[in-house]
C-alpha cells in the first residue's frame, strides 16, 4: 500500500472502532433499509473514512426527498488529535449535532445518505423536506475552534462517494478481521488463510502466477474454481496487499476474486 498522509493509520484504527459501534450511529433514519457500506478511501491531500447508502449512490433508487444538503464540520486546532483527525471532543460535538439531525429526519421526514470523515473535517449528506432544512439550520452555528456549515448538495456528490470494486473488497477485509477479533482470535498466530478465484479459463496461467506470489494451490473439483492459500498471521496490511495483487491478477486474466477466509485461532 502506497504512502499516505499522517492521518492514514488513525483512519485504519477508526475503521475498527466504527465497526464496533456501526449499528449505534446509523439510526433508523439511516438504516431502515438499503445497503450501507463503511470503507476507507485513499486520496490526496487527505484520506477519508466513508459510509454511504449504496442504493442511492449507485442510482438503484432516488432519495425519497428532493432537497439534499451537506452538513459540513470544520475542525480547528483545539479539536484535532495529534495525527490531524478529529479528537474525542470533536466526536462528542458532531455526535450531539447528528443525534439531533437523526431526530429531525425520523418518521419519514428525511434520510441520511452518506458520511465522510477526514483530516480537519467531517460531512453528513441528507435529503429531507424544505421545512425540516430550516430546523437543521437552527442547529448549527460557529464556535471558537469549530464551524458547521449547511449547504445545498447535488446528488452527484453522493454518487461520487459510491465505492469502487477495490474499495468494496478492502472493506470486506476489515470486516473479516474484525469478525475474527470479535470471536477471540489471536491475530499473531499463523494459520491457513484460504482465498478463492472463479473463472472458466486460464487456470494454468493463473495458478502459475499464484505460486510465484507465494500461494499454494489446493485441489478443487469445481471446474470454474481455484482454491489457494498461504500460512500467515492475520495482518491487515499484508492481507490488503494480497487483495490488491489478486484483484489485479483477475483483471488481467478475466477471473473473479471472491475474497478470503481463515479459522479463529485462540491461544490457550
HELIX and SHEET records of a PDB file:
HELIX    1   1 UNK A    7  UNK A   25  1                                  19    
HELIX    2   2 UNK A   28  UNK A   31  1                                   4    
HELIX    3   3 UNK A   54  UNK A   57  1                                   4    
HELIX    4   4 UNK A   77  UNK A   79  5                                   3    
HELIX    5   5 UNK A   88  UNK A  105  1                                  18    
HELIX    6   6 UNK A  130  UNK A  139  1                                  10    
HELIX    7   7 UNK A  155  UNK A  159  1                                   5    
HELIX    8   8 UNK A  165  UNK A  182  1                                  18    
HELIX    9   9 UNK A  203  UNK A  212  1                                  10    
HELIX   10  10 UNK A  236  UNK A  253  1                                  18    
SHEET    1   A 6 UNK A  36  UNK A  41  0                                        
SHEET    2   A 6 UNK A  48  UNK A  53 -1                                        
SHEET    3   A 6 UNK A 110  UNK A 118 -1                                        
SHEET    4   A 6 UNK A 121  UNK A 128 -1                                        
SHEET    5   A 6 UNK A  67  UNK A  75 -1                                        
SHEET    6   A 6 UNK A 146  UNK A 152 -1                                        
SHEET    1   B 4 UNK A 216  UNK A 218  0                                        
SHEET    2   B 4 UNK A 225  UNK A 232 -1                                        
SHEET    3   B 4 UNK A 191  UNK A 198 -1                                        
SHEET    4   B 4 UNK A 256  UNK A 262 -1                                        
END                                                                             
